Every structure is written in structure tokens, then in C-alpha cells.
Amino acid sequence: MRRIIRLLMREERAQGTTEYAILVGVLVVIAIIAIIAFRGKITELWDAISSGINSL
């Protein structure tokens, strides 16, 4: 068991995976902040697209 833990701690892929997980988390937070900040414009755009599709 200790051998496995030591091997996992040396594993560089685990570090890369952790870095990617942190990066994805940061990007999600940025996306949420952008959606909240531009909520009105997004709603207007969505309504315009919806109206355009419904008029077809």
C-alpha cells in the first residue's frame, strides 16, 4: 500500500490533472461572473434569436 502511495505521489500526470482541474474551475467562475454581468444583454440577444426563429 505504501509503495502505491509513493508511486502516486511521484506521478507527474496527477499533478497535471490537478492543474487542469484548477484551470477548469477558474474558467467556470469567470464564465459565471460574465453571465451575471451581461445578463441583460444575453436576455435581449436570446429574445431576438427566439423571435427570429418563431417568425420563420
NUTOR-594231 format. One record per residue (C-alpha): y, z, x negated. Coordinates in steps of 0.1 Angstrom, whole numbers, padded with zeros to 4 digits, always signed. Layout:
! residues N
YZX;...
//
This chain:
! residues 56
+0000+0000+0000;+0024+0009-0028;+0016-0024-0045;+0025-0043-0014;+0058-0024-0011;+0066-0031-0047;+0059-0068-0043;+0080-0070-0012;+0109-0053-0030;+0107-0079-0057;+0105-0107-0033;+0137-0128-0036;+0131-0145-0003;+0135-0112+0015;+0170-0109+0000;+0178-0145+0011;+0166-0138+0046;+0188-0107+0048;+0218-0126+0036;+0212-0153+0062;+0208-0127+0089;+0242-0111+0079;+0258-0146+0078;+0245-0154+0113;+0257-0121+0126;+0292-0127+0112;+0293-0162+0127;+0283-0148+0161;+0310-0122+0160;+0336-0149+0151;+0323-0171+0179;+0327-0143+0204;+0362-0135+0193;+0372-0172+0195;+0357-0174+0231;+0376-0143+0241;+0409-0155+0225;+0407-0190+0241;+0391-0180+0274;+0419-0196+0295;+0418-0229+0277;+0380-0230+0278;+0381-0224+0315;+0406-0252+0321;+0386-0276+0300;+0353-0267+0318;+0371-0271+0352;+0384-0305+0341;+0350-0317+0330;+0334-0304+0362;+0359-0322+0383;+0354-0354+0364;+0317-0352+0369;+0320-0344+0405;+0343-0373+0412;+0316-0397+0399;
//
